[in-house]
Structure formats: structure tokens, C-alpha cells
Amino acid sequence: MAKKSWISALTLVTSAGLVLTACGGGNDNGGEASAPASSPAGSQASSPASGGTKDLGKADLTFMFRGGPDEQAAYKKTVDRFEKDHPGVKVKIITTAADQYATKLKAAITGNSVPDVFYYDPGDLMAYVNGGVLLKLTDYVQNNADIDINKIWKKGVDLYRYDGQTVGQGDIWGLPKDLGPFAMGYNKTMFEKAGIPLPDKDKPYTWDEFIKTAQQLTLDTNGDGKLDQWGTGLNVNWTLQSLVWSNGADWIDSTHKKVTIDDPKFAEALQFFADMQNKYKVTPSISEAQTLDTYQRWMQGQIGFFPVGPWDMSTYEKLPFEYDLIPYPAGSTGKTATWLGSLGIGVSSKTKYPEAAAALTMYLTGSEEGMKMLSDAKVQMPNLTDMAQTWAADTSTKPANKEEFLQIVNDYGRPIPGILTYNAEWYNLFFTDIQPVLDGKITAAEYVKQEQPKMQKLLDKAIEQEEKSKSK
């Protein structure tokens, strides 16, 4: 299995996808046609001329991406500016909901109708290069006068490097749309109304401290005998990582070949998560969440602690309360942890307009003009390190402690485990089967014991698929 340079320690994401994330792990494997491992199969096209603002001639491009309404509007506006700077280039935008994007991209790859430029998950890099889906961008990046690759987050760029054996090394097969640090937010107004001291932005709560504070925030505020305010309302898919890592456990070992969820420290973290609802009652019950989900309750000021990503900033401008960022609570290690995601923008190896497609990709990911438009729209953190420092230091925009995002990027963010392997099927299975633990029907210890061999079987299959793709 290929080791992944800085990715072995930190990496995306997510989603996301997003995660998120901005960033999360995907398992689209694209086509199967590939070249020997020493020579990745993506198209190399003709060498580009230098100069990002040069006349690119006539080109009709398609750009496929996903995102919420604010992100879609911001990217459309930025693409319009690119078209204005390059009058011969026309870009047809294809947008889709986040939960449909991976399926539609896979269908486009299978149907040999890949958009010229498109978002893709870094977890799919190896499969897409080995399958001949992506255009190699190394020469285009090196010859573009409008971007300096050294000014873009190295951790982001390395997510999209691959030499046929190791991710994080070699040629560039995409550029980061962004880095997506997933921080913990809190309702500052709620704390002040309750007379509770504000959290320390530089020192994480212990788990015990977090629960005690969450219990203080869980209230029946109108005296009708029903709770209408809760300490927190976390989604297991996106916040369990923090608890597991800060407790000294992980999904896989350092070789990325063994599933390690049967570690007692892992079970302890998962049980703590389930206990927030079933034992401590600091998060809405199942029935309460069905009436109104926890995101909606956060938006209405009913939740004390809730995750925040840079992609949320435009939406959270409209919150009816003040909020800010703090570290996640720390488990037995005493150190906070969370995930750092990313989405990439790549170019199809089949594009008829490689130079124009590469120029659009670089404009959206590395140009000062494009990055300023996107960060000013409050849909992401700047990709350019200097711009990000200035952005984070501006406490006049919400949240004031944007420095927490930079600390996640520089210090304690980690990859979603699913992107560290050839596909994420083994990792996704964990969350597919987890509901009985959240409902309190089985213990976390029972769950990890029964789930580990199933996940290991899928991980072994992913390792086998990776080796086969390299040997073709």
C-alpha cells in the first residue's frame, strides 16, 4: 500500500465533504484503464505557453461542482470574472446537490462524458490517475505567471500529487479548491444569558468539563416542562473523529492496512458520544431531532456547541446570536483533535481545451483575484497562505477567532480516515451500521468487536484493488 507523505500524519476532505466537507471520503473509482505504476495514465497533452492571462483562444468548457446556494453564487461570479478576462472562453456551469455529486460524477466517468473541469475528492486521486481520468497539470502550473504554487497551502497541493506509487509526491493532478478545517463553535449569547464563563479559546475542555457545561446549557427556558435548549447536537459522521483521536485511538494503524476500531480507547470515545444523548441528555432525543434537526436548532439559537467550517460563514452571518470558535474537548491524551478536509479541482484527460481548462482551474484555486472573490464571499478560507493570515486576523468579521481554523491547518487537523486508502468502503461501513449504538441498543464495545472484521475485509479488498491498478 502506498504511503502518503504528509498525508500519513495529516492530509482533507472533505466536505466535503465535506466535507467536508467541504470534505469527506468518497469511493468513486472511475475507469479501470491504466498504465504501469511508474507511469500514471493521465493525459499529458501539449506543453502550455506561459502566462495565465494570455489569450487562450476560443474554448467552450464545462465546470461541474457542488455546494450550497452561497457557494454556487460565489463560484458563478468568479467564473464570470474569468470569462471577462478571457473573452474567447465560455464556461457552462453544472451544479448538483452535495449528496448527489459523487454518483453523477461516477456516471459521467463511466459514460465517457467527464466535464472539462470538476471537483473531486482527494481519496479518489489514485484511482482517477491510474484510470486515466485526470489531466496532468504539472507543466501548466509551472508555466502560469498568475499563480505561485509556493504560496498555496503545501498540505493542500500535496493532496493532489501522485507519482504512480505515493500520494503527496510527484506530478500535480489537480489543485485544492480549499482546505476545510472543521472547528467547534459555541453560542456566545447563550453562555452570557446563562451566566456561564465563556470557553477558553486556547485551552480545550476535558470531556468531564464539556459535559458539565453542556448540562448547564440544557434547559426548559419557558417552564412548560419540555426541554427547548440543549448543550449540543453533534453528528456522529463528522464529530466522532475528534473524540476518537483525542482519546489516543484511530480507525486504522500507521500502515493503513489494519482496522483498529476494537481498541478499548476507541470504544470509550464512541460510548461517550452515545452517552451525550442517552445518559447525559445534553443533546436532543431521537424524537426531538425528528421534529427539528440539530442544525436547524443551532440556527435558531437552541444549541450551545455545534461544529463550524469556513464554508458556513456566509450562512452564519444571519444567526440570531453571537458565536465563536474554540478547540474540541480533549480526551485522555489531553490534546484537541479534529479533521481537515479538502476538495480538489481537476481537469479531464479528454478535454478538447487543456490549456483553457487548466487556466480556469488555476484561477479558481491559486490566483489572488479569484481567491479574494471567493474568500470575500465567506464560503471558504483563502488557499493562499499570506491571504489566509490576513483573513484570520480580521476580528471584525464573524467568527472573531478565525485563528482556530489556521491552528487546525497548521497544528492539529487530520485527514478523514477514508481518504487514506484506495477507497472508503471500509470506513463508510462503520457509519452505515452505527445506529443501534446511538439508540443505546448495544454498547460501543459490542459494536466495535462485531464491526472490525467486516471493515477489515473491505479494507483488504481495497488494498488488493490498489495493487491491481498499479500492475496494469
C-alpha positions in Angstrom: 0.0 0.0 0.0 1.3 3.4 -0.9 2.4 5.6 2.0 1.2 9.1 1.6 3.9 11.7 2.6 2.4 14.3 4.9 -0.9 12.6 4.4 0.3 9.8 6.7 0.3 12.3 9.5 -2.2 14.9 8.5 -3.6 15.1 4.9 -8.5 16.8 3.6 -11.9 16.2 3.0 -14.0 16.5 2.9 -16.9 18.2 2.6 -16.9 17.7 1.8 -17.0 16.7 2.2 -17.4 18.0 3.3 -16.6 17.8 3.7 -16.3 18.3 4.1 -16.7 19.0 3.9 -16.2 20.6 2.4 -14.8 17.2 2.6 -15.2 13.6 3.1 -14.1 10.2 1.8 -15.6 9.1 -1.5 -15.3 5.7 -3.2 -15.8 6.5 -6.8 -13.1 4.6 -8.6 -13.6 5.9 -12.1 -12.5 3.9 -15.1 -10.1 1.0 -15.0 -7.9 1.6 -17.9 -4.4 2.4 -16.6 -0.7 2.5 -17.3 2.1 0.9 -15.4 2.6 2.2 -11.9 5.8 4.0 -12.9 3.9 6.0 -15.5 0.5 7.2 -14.4 -2.1 7.2 -17.1 -3.5 10.7 -17.1 -3.1 12.7 -20.3 0.0 14.9 -20.7 -1.3 17.0 -23.7 1.0 19.6 -25.3 3.2 21.8 -23.2 1.4 25.1 -22.3 2.6 28.5 -23.1 3.5 30.7 -20.1 1.2 33.4 -18.8 -2.1 32.9 -17.1 -3.8 36.0 -18.6 -2.7 35.3 -22.1 -5.2 34.9 -24.9 -6.5 31.4 -24.6 -8.3 31.5 -27.9 -11.8 30.1 -28.2 -12.9 27.4 -25.8 -16.2 26.0 -24.6 -15.7 24.5 -21.2 -18.0 22.7 -18.7 -17.3 23.1 -15.0 -19.1 20.7 -12.6 -19.2 21.3 -8.9 -21.3 21.1 -5.8 -22.1 23.4 -2.9 -24.8 25.4 -1.1 -26.6 28.4 -2.6 -24.0 30.9 -1.4 -21.0 28.8 -2.7 -22.7 28.3 -6.0 -23.3 32.0 -6.4 -19.8 32.8 -5.4 -18.2 30.4 -7.9 -20.5 31.6 -10.7 -19.5 35.1 -10.1 -15.8 34.2 -10.0 -16.2 32.2 -13.3 -17.9 35.2 -14.8 -14.8 37.3 -14.0 -12.6 34.6 -15.6 -14.6 34.8 -18.7 -14.4 38.6 -18.8 -10.6 38.3 -18.6 -10.6 35.6 -21.4 -13.3 36.7 -23.9 -12.8 33.7 -26.1 -13.6 31.2 -23.3 -17.2 30.3 -22.3 -17.9 28.2 -19.3 -21.0 26.1 -18.9 -21.6 25.6 -15.1 -23.1 22.3 -13.9 -24.2 22.3 -10.3 -25.6 19.5 -8.1 -26.5 18.8 -4.5 -23.7 17.5 -2.4 -25.3 14.1 -1.7 -25.8 13.5 -5.5 -22.4 14.8 -6.7 -20.3 11.6 -6.4 -23.0 9.5 -8.1 -23.3 11.9 -11.0 -19.5 12.3 -11.4 -19.1 8.5 -11.5 -21.8 8.2 -14.1 -20.1 10.8 -16.2 -16.8 8.9 -16.0 -18.5 5.6 -16.8 -20.3 7.2 -19.7 -17.1 8.9 -21.0 -18.7 12.3 -20.7 -16.5 13.8 -18.0 -16.8 17.6 -17.6 -13.7 19.6 -18.6 -13.2 20.9 -15.1 -14.7 19.3 -12.0 -14.5 18.9 -8.2 -13.2 15.6 -6.9 -12.4 14.0 -3.6 -8.7 13.5 -2.8 -9.4 10.0 -1.8 -10.1 9.2 -5.5 -6.8 10.6 -6.7 -5.0 7.2 -7.2 -8.0 5.6 -8.9 -8.5 8.6 -11.2 -4.9 8.8 -12.2 -4.5 5.1 -12.7 -7.8 5.1 -14.6 -6.7 7.8 -17.0 -9.4 10.2 -15.8 -7.3 13.2 -15.0 -5.0 15.6 -17.0 -1.6 16.1 -15.6 -1.3 19.8 -14.6 2.4 20.0 -13.5 3.6 21.9 -16.6 0.6 24.2 -16.7 1.2 25.2 -13.1 4.9 25.7 -13.6 4.3 27.9 -16.6 1.4 30.0 -15.4 2.6 33.6 -14.5 -0.5 34.3 -12.4 -0.1 31.8 -9.7 2.8 30.8 -7.4 2.4 27.2 -6.2 4.6 28.0 -3.2 2.0 30.5 -1.9 -0.7 27.8 -1.8 -1.0 25.6 1.3 1.5 22.9 0.7 -0.7 20.5 2.6 -3.4 21.2 0.1 -1.2 20.8 -3.0 0.3 17.6 -1.8 -3.1 16.0 -1.6 -3.2 16.1 -5.4 0.4 15.0 -6.2 0.9 11.4 -7.2 3.9 9.7 -8.8 2.2 6.3 -9.5 3.2 4.9 -6.2 3.0 7.5 -3.5 0.4 10.2 -2.9 2.0 13.5 -1.9 4.9 13.1 -4.3 5.5 13.7 -8.0 3.2 15.3 -10.5 0.2 17.5 -9.9 -3.2 16.1 -10.9 -5.4 18.8 -9.5 -5.3 21.7 -7.1 -7.1 22.2 -3.9 -10.4 24.1 -4.1 -9.7 24.8 -0.5 -8.6 23.3 2.8 -11.6 22.8 5.1 -10.8 22.9 8.8 -13.7 21.7 10.9 -13.8 23.7 14.1 -16.0 23.6 17.2 -18.4 26.6 17.5 -20.3 27.8 20.5 -23.3 30.1 21.1 -21.7 33.0 22.9 -25.1 34.7 23.6 -26.4 31.5 25.3 -23.4 31.4 27.6 -23.8 35.1 28.6 -27.6 34.7 29.3 -26.9 31.6 31.5 -24.1 33.4 33.3 -21.6 30.7 32.4 -18.0 31.7 31.9 -17.0 31.7 28.2 -14.8 28.9 27.0 -11.1 29.4 26.8 -10.1 29.7 23.1 -6.6 28.4 23.9 -7.4 25.5 26.3 -9.8 22.7 25.4 -12.4 21.4 27.9 -11.8 18.0 29.3 -14.7 15.6 28.5 -16.0 16.0 32.0 -15.9 19.7 31.8 -17.6 19.6 28.5 -20.5 17.5 29.8 -20.9 19.7 32.9 -21.1 22.8 30.8 -23.5 21.2 28.3 -25.7 20.1 31.2 -25.8 23.7 32.5 -27.0 24.8 29.0 -29.7 22.1 28.7 -32.8 23.9 29.9 -36.5 24.3 29.8 -36.4 28.0 29.3 -40.2 28.7 29.1 -41.3 26.5 32.0 -43.6 24.2 30.0 -42.0 21.0 31.3 -40.2 20.3 28.0 -36.6 21.0 27.1 -36.2 23.7 24.4 -32.4 24.3 24.7 -29.6 21.8 24.7 -25.9 21.8 25.3 -25.0 20.3 22.0 -26.3 18.3 19.0 -23.4 16.6 17.2 -23.5 14.4 14.1 -21.6 11.2 14.6 -20.2 11.1 11.0 -18.3 14.4 11.4 -17.5 14.7 15.1 -16.7 11.2 16.4 -13.2 11.6 14.8 -12.3 14.3 17.3 -13.3 12.2 20.3 -11.5 9.1 19.0 -8.3 10.9 18.1 -8.1 13.0 21.3 -8.5 9.7 23.2 -5.5 8.2 21.5 -7.3 5.8 19.1 -7.9 5.7 15.4 -9.7 3.7 12.6 -6.6 2.3 11.1 -2.9 1.8 12.1 0.0 3.7 10.7 0.5 1.3 7.8 -3.1 1.9 6.7 -3.6 -1.8 6.4 -5.2 -2.8 9.7 -8.6 -1.6 11.1 -8.1 -0.7 14.8 -11.6 0.2 16.0 -11.5 -2.7 18.5 -9.1 -0.6 20.6 -10.7 0.0 24.1 -9.9 3.7 23.7 -11.9 3.8 20.5 -14.9 2.1 22.2 -14.6 4.6 25.1 -14.8 7.5 22.7 -17.8 6.1 20.9 -19.6 5.3 24.1 -19.0 8.9 25.3 -20.6 10.1 22.1 -23.7 7.9 22.5 -23.9 8.8 26.2 -24.4 12.5 25.4 -27.9 11.6 24.2 -28.8 8.5 26.2 -27.1 9.1 29.6 -26.4 12.8 30.0 -29.4 14.1 27.9 -27.5 17.1 26.6 -28.4 16.6 23.0 -32.0 16.3 21.5 -33.5 12.9 21.7 -34.4 10.9 18.6 -38.0 12.1 18.6 -36.9 15.7 19.2 -34.4 15.6 16.4 -37.2 14.3 14.1 -39.3 17.4 14.9 -36.4 19.7 14.1 -32.8 18.5 13.3 -29.9 19.8 15.3 -28.6 22.1 12.5 -31.9 23.9 12.4 -31.9 24.1 16.2 -28.4 25.6 16.1 -29.6 28.1 13.5 -32.4 29.1 15.8 -30.2 29.5 18.9 -31.3 26.3 20.7 -27.9 24.6 20.7 -24.8 25.6 22.8 -22.0 23.8 20.9 -22.0 23.0 17.2 -19.3 22.4 14.5 -18.4 25.2 12.2 -16.4 25.2 8.9 -15.3 28.2 6.8 -18.0 27.3 4.3 -20.6 28.1 6.9 -19.5 31.7 7.4 -21.9 33.3 4.8 -24.9 31.4 6.2 -23.9 32.1 9.8 -23.8 35.8 9.2 -27.6 35.7 9.7 -27.6 33.8 13.0 -29.8 35.5 15.7 -26.9 35.2 18.2 -23.2 35.7 18.5 -20.9 32.7 18.0 -17.2 32.0 18.0 -14.7 29.1 17.8 -12.9 27.0 20.4 -10.9 23.7 20.3 -12.8 20.4 20.6 -12.9 18.9 24.0 -9.9 16.6 24.7 -10.0 13.0 25.8 -7.3 11.1 27.7 -4.4 12.5 25.6 -5.2 16.0 26.8 -4.9 17.2 23.3 -7.7 18.5 21.0 -8.2 17.0 17.6 -10.4 17.4 14.5 -10.4 16.7 10.8 -9.0 18.8 8.0 -10.7 18.2 4.7 -10.3 19.3 1.1 -11.9 19.1 -2.3 -9.8 19.2 -5.4 -10.4 20.7 -8.8 -9.2 18.6 -11.7 -9.2 18.6 -15.5 -10.4 15.8 -17.6 -7.8 14.0 -19.7 -10.3 14.0 -22.6 -10.8 17.8 -22.6 -10.5 19.4 -26.1 -9.2 22.6 -24.4 -6.5 21.6 -22.0 -4.9 25.0 -21.7 -8.1 26.9 -21.1 -9.3 24.2 -18.6 -6.0 24.3 -16.7 -6.2 28.1 -16.6 -9.7 28.0 -15.1 -8.6 25.5 -12.5 -5.6 27.7 -11.5 -7.7 30.8 -11.5 -10.2 29.3 -9.0 -7.5 27.8 -6.8 -4.4 29.9 -6.8 -4.9 33.4 -8.3 -5.1 36.3 -6.0 -8.1 37.8 -7.8 -10.1 34.6 -7.8 -9.2 33.7 -4.2 -10.1 37.1 -2.9 -13.6 36.9 -4.6 -14.3 33.5 -3.0 -13.0 34.4 0.5 -14.8 37.7 0.4 -18.0 35.8 -0.3 -17.3 33.9 3.0 -17.6 30.5 1.5 -14.1 29.3 2.2 -10.8 30.1 3.8 -8.2 31.5 1.4 -5.9 29.0 -0.3 -3.0 31.5 -0.3 -1.2 31.4 3.0 -0.4 35.1 3.2 -4.0 36.0 2.4 -5.2 33.4 5.0 -3.2 35.1 7.7 -4.7 38.5 7.0 -8.2 36.9 6.7 -7.8 35.2 10.1 -6.5 38.3 11.9 -9.6 40.3 11.0 -11.7 40.0 14.1 -14.3 42.4 12.8 -15.9 39.6 10.7 -17.6 36.6 12.3 -16.3 34.4 13.8 -13.8 36.6 15.6 -11.5 33.6 16.4 -10.8 32.5 12.8 -7.3 31.9 14.0 -8.7 28.5 15.2 -9.1 27.5 11.6 -5.4 28.2 10.9 -4.4 26.2 14.0 -6.3 23.2 12.7 -4.5 23.5 9.3 -1.1 24.1 10.9 -1.2 22.1 14.1 -3.9 19.6 14.9 -6.1 18.8 11.9 -6.1 15.3 10.5 -7.5 13.5 7.4 -10.8 11.7 7.4 -9.5 8.1 7.6 -11.4 7.0 4.4 -9.3 9.1 2.1 -6.0 7.4 3.2 -6.9 4.2 1.4 -7.7 3.3 -2.2 -11.4 3.6 -1.5 -13.5 4.4 1.6 -16.0 1.5 1.6 -14.5 0.0 4.8 -14.8 3.3 6.6 -18.3 4.1 5.3 -19.5 0.8 6.6 -18.7 1.9 10.2 -21.3 4.7 10.0 -23.8 2.7 7.9 -24.2 0.2 10.8 -23.9 2.5 13.8 -27.5 3.5 14.6 -28.0 0.8 17.3 -25.2 2.3 19.3 -26.6 5.8 19.1 -30.0 4.5 20.1 -28.5 2.7 23.2 -29.5 -0.8 22.0 -25.9 -2.1 22.1 -22.8 -0.9 23.7 -19.9 0.7 21.9 -17.6 -2.2 23.0 -20.0 -4.8 21.4 -20.3 -2.8 18.3 -16.6 -2.4 17.6 -16.0 -6.1 18.2 -18.5 -7.2 15.7 -17.7 -4.4 13.1 -13.9 -4.7 13.0 -13.7 -8.0 11.0 -16.3 -6.7 8.5 -14.4 -3.5 7.9 -11.1 -5.3 7.7 -12.4 -7.5 4.9 -13.4 -4.4 2.9 -10.0 -2.7 3.6 -8.2 -5.8 2.4 -10.2 -5.7 -0.7 -9.3 -2.0 -1.2 -5.6 -2.8 -0.8 -5.9 -5.6 -3.4 -7.6 -3.2 -5.8 -4.8 -0.7 -5.4 -2.1 -3.2 -6.1 -4.0 -4.5 -9.2 -4.4 -0.9 -10.5 -0.7 -0.3 -10.3 0.3 -3.6 -12.0 -1.8 -2.9 -15.2 
